[in-house]
Amino acid sequence: MIPLRPDCYSFGRHETFPLRFGWLTKGYQAWLSTPGVFEDDDATVKLGVGKNMVSAIKYWLIATQMINCDRQSIMSSELGERIFSPNGWDPYLEDDATIWLLHWLISSNPAEATTPFWFFNRFHKPEFTMKELIDAQKYFVSEHLSAKVSEATLKHDLTLLVRMYQPTLNSKSVPSEEGLDSPVAMLGLMEMATGSKYHESKPEFRSVPVAIFAFSVAQVLVESGAPNLPIERLMRSDGVLAAPGSVFRLTEECLITKLEEMIAWYPGVFNLRESAGIHQLYLLKELEPISLLRRHYIGAH
C-alpha cells in the first residue's frame, strides 16, 4: 500500500486510454518472456497494439501495482507474479474478485494513479459535473502536491476516469462492447445522472468479495503500524492512505456488516470492539495481507 506524498504523483501517463480487458495479461506475459518488450522497436508487433497503447499497457501494469518500475528496470511485484503469470491465480480475469482487487490497487496508489486515488478517497460529492470535478481537483493539487498541473491535463485524467468507471449502458450486466473495454466499469461505482451530471453509485455491499475487502483492511492496518484502528479511519481516508469504505463506496452500516463478515470468514485474526462509544477494529496477530488473497484463490491459509 502506498501513502500520498506531496512530491510523488502521476498525471496523464495513460495516453488517454483506459484500462482494457486483456491488457494486463498480455502486457505482463509479454514482459515475462521479453523483459525489454516495452522499449523494443517492434513492441507494437509483439503486443498487437498501436505505439501509444504500448505505453498505456505499461502504465496500467504500474498503476495496478502488477509491476514496479524505476529508471533502470522493470520488476514484477508479488501480486503480479501471483495473479498474471501463466499459472497464476487469475491471469484472464475470470474471477470478479480480481476486478475488485484491481480497483483497490489503482485507488490506493496515489504515486502512480493520483486522480483515481483523489476521486475515490478525497472527493465525496455524490452528484457532480465535470467542471466541479476539475475545480475540486485543481484545489487538491494546489493544496497538497508540489506540482503544477495544467487544467487540460486534469481534464484529460478526469474524462478518462469517468469513461473507465461508467458503464456504457444502464444495465451493468450487459455492457456494450465499448463498456467491456474497461473491467472496472462492471463494478457499478459511477453512473450518468441527468444532463451533464454524473453520480457515484453504491453497489450492493455483498458484491464486494470478502477476501478483497479483508485484503484492503489488512493493508491499511499494516501500513498504519497500529494494532487497532477506529472504524472511521476505515470508512474515510485520512488523506494519506486509502480507505476501504471510500474506495468501495460503502455506507457505514455496510462497512460494519462487511467487517463482521470478514471476522467470521477469517477467525482469530481480527476483532471488532466498542470502547467509549467508538468502534475499533483490532489486529490480533501478525498478518501478511496477501495471505487473505491466497485463501480466496486457492483456499490456503
N, C-alpha and C positions, 0 to 999 in steps of 0.2 A: 504494500500500500504506500502511496506517495503523498506527502504533505504539500500544501501550497507554499511556494516560496516566491517572494517578490521579484527575484531575478531569474526565475525558471518558468518559462511559459512558451506556448506554441500557438500560432495563428496561421491559417491559410496554407498549410503544408499538404492538404488533401487534394490539391489540384482541381478543386470543385467537384470531386467525385465522392459520393457517399460510399460507405462500406457496402459491398455486394456479396450475395451468396457465392460461394466458391472461391473468392479471392484469398481468404486466409489459408485454405487448404492448398490451393495452387501455389501461392507465394511461399508458404512455409516449406512445402515439399520440394519445390524448385531450389530453394536456398539450401536445403539439406544435401541435395545432390550436387549443387554447384554454388559454393559459398559466395562467389562474386557475381552471382546472376544479376543483381540489380544494377551493377555498374558495367556489365558486359555490353558490347556494341550490338549483340544480337539478342538482347533481353526481350525485345518485343516479339521475336520469333519463339523463343523458349516459353514465354508466358502467354503468347497468343493474344496480346492486347496492344493498344497504342502506347507511344512513348510516355505520355502524361499519366496513363494508367499504371505503368510500371512504378512510377514514383508514388502514386496513390496506394498501390498494394503494399509497398514497403512502409509507407506512413501508417496504414491501418494495422499492420503487424506490430508496429511500435506502439500505437495508441491503445491497442487491446492488450498490451504487455505480453505478447507472444514471443517477441524478440527484444533484445536490448541492443542499442546502437550507440557507439561513440565515434570519435573522429577516425579511429584506426580500424575498427572491425565491427562486425555484427555477431552477437552471441545469442543463443537460444535461452529463453527463460525456462524454468522448470515447468511452468504451466504450458508453454508452447510445446515442449517435448512430450508432456503427458497427454495433451489433447490432440495435437495435429501431426505427430509423427505417424508413419503408415500403420503402425499397430497401436495408435493412441486410443484414448478413451472415446473420442467422438470426432474423428477428423472430417466428417462430412456433414456436421451439424444436424444429425438425425434426432437428437435429443433436445427438446425445447429448453431444458435446463441450461444447456451450453449457451443459448442465445441470451438468457437472463444473466449468465455469468459474464458474457462479453459486454453487456450493457453496464454491469457493475464495474468491470475493469476499465472501460472507457471513462465512465463518470467519476471514477476515483483516481484519475490520472491527470492532475492539473498541469503537470510539466509538459505533457505531450498532447493533451486534449483539453485545453484550457476552457474553451467555450462550452462543451458538454458538462465539465465539472462545475462551471459557474451556473449554468442553467439548472441543473438538477439539484444543486446544493445551496445556491445562494439567491436564486430568483424564485419568488414564491407567489407571484400574481397568478391566480387561476385562469384568468382570461386576459389576452393581450394582443396587441398589434405588432407588426414588425418594427414600427417606429419606437414603440415602447420598449421592445427588446433591445434595440440599438442604443437608445438613450440610457437604459439601465446598465448595459454592459460598458458603455463609454465611461460611466461614473465608476464602475468597479475597477476598470483598468487604471483610471487616473488616481484612484484612492489606494489601490492595493498592489499594483505592479509597477516595476521600474521600466515600463515600456511606453513607447509612443506608437500607437497602432492607429492606422488611418480608419476613418469611418467606412470607407469602401471595403477594407479587409474584414472589419467586423460584420458588415452586412453580408459579405460572401460566406463567412463562417455561420452566421445565424440562418441564412437562407438554406444552407446545406443541412444544418441541424434539423430544421423543420421538414425538409424533404426526406431526411433519413428516418425520422421518427413518426411521421404522419402517414397512416395507411392511405393509399390512393382511393380506395372505396370505403364507404361507411362500414361495410361488412369486413371485419378483420379476419374472418375465417376463410374468405375467398378474395384475397387481394389481387389486383391486376398484375400483369407481367412487370410493369414498372414498379409496383409496390413490392414485388418479390425481390427487386434489386437489393434491398436492404433488409437483412434479417430482423433488425430491431424494430422495424415498422410493425411487425406482427405482435409486439408486446402490448400495444394499445395504450401508450403513455401520452399521446398527443392527438388531438383531433381538430379539424376545421370547425370553427364556430359560425357565426353569421357574418356575412360580408367579408371583410378582410381580417377578421379576428380569428385567433386560434385559442384553444384552451387545453390545459393539461387534463388528462384523463386518469382517473384512479382505477386500475384494473382490479378485478376480483382478487382479494388478497390470497385466496387459495391457489391462484395461478402462479404465484411466486414459489418456486420449489424450495422446500425447507433446507436442503443442503446448500443451495446458493445463498439463501438468506443467512444461514449459520456461518458460512464462509465469510460473508461480508461483516457480520458481527464480530467474528473472531479476529479478522484483520484490524478492525477498529480497536478492539481490546488490546491486542498485541502491540500495535503501533503506539497507542497511548501510554503503554507501560504501566497501566494501573490494574490492580486486581479486580476492580469493580468500576462501573460507570452508571450514572443516573440515566434513566430511560430517555430523558430529554435529550441527552447527548447522542443517543442512537436514533432519535426522531429527527433532530435538526442538526445540521452541520455547525461546527464551531468556526467555520470559515477557513480552516486549515486542512482538516481531514473530512472526507466524505461521510455521509450519514445514511445508513440503510433505509430509514424511514423516508427521507427525502428522495433518494435515488429510485426507490421502488414505489414512490407515491402512495405510501400507506397512511391511513389515519392513525391517531394514537391508539385507539381501541384495537385496530387491526394489528398494529405493531406488537402490542402486549399479547394478543392471541397468537401471533406468529412466534414470539419468544417462548410462550408456553408449549407450543408445538415442537419447537426446537429442543427444549429441555427434555421432552418425552422421547424425541427421536434419538437423542444422544445423551442418555442419562449419566449422571455422575460427573459431568464436566461444567455445566452451568447451573446457576441457581438464581431465582428471582425473589427478592425480598423487599418489604416495605419498611422504611425506618423514618420516623418523624414525618409521615405523610409523603415521603419521596420513594418511588420505586427505583430499585437499583438492581443491575444485573451483575452477578459475581462469576468470575472465572475460578473454578475450584482446583484446577491443576494445569500444569504447562500443556500447551497445545500448539501444534503446527496447523495453521488454517487449512493447508492442502489436504490434511488427513480427512477433513469433512467432505471434500470432493471425492477422495478415494472411496470413502464409504458409499457415496451415491453411485459412482460409476462401476465399481467392482465389488462393493459390499464388504471391503476390508476395513478394519479399524486402524 
